[in-house]
Amino acid sequence: MDIISQLQEQVNTIAGLTFNTFGTLQRDAPPVRLSPNYPEPPANPPSVAEDAASLAEQPKLMSAALVKAAKQFDSLVAALPLAEGGEEAQLKRIAELQAENDTVGQELQKQLEAAEKELKQVQELFRQSTDNYLNFKKPD
């Protein structure tokens, strides 16, 4: 897998971890009274209170996974090749590649035209041979 694909995969991983982390934090957050005008939120059931210790560890584990994924992303970015010669050299290289692409495109176009011409000749010969066979003609 090339470096760009690895970067894209790592971004997707970070996005998934972030989504799951926020969802978990929202789901497991204790109820809070927003205003004195609102009634008291319901108390946590006993089973939720027992799981409070494991719930306290979960954000730490998720944040550690996010940090690890971010570090992996940073290492992939560091592995990217550096641009040589600056913008001017890059523009020159792009122009060279476009000229090469145009040359190759013209050559391919010539080959395509030659192949189409040959195909027409073969089709004509095939038509003549089938006509001769069906009409029991002797070849010219």
Secondary structure by P-SEA (a helix, b strand, c coil): ccaaaaaaaaaaaaaaaaaaaaaaaaaacccccccccccccccccaaaaaaaaaaaaaaaaaaaaaaaaaaaaaaaaaacccccccaaaaaaaaaaaaaaaaaaaaaaaaaaaaaaaaaaaaaaaaaaaaaaaaaccccc
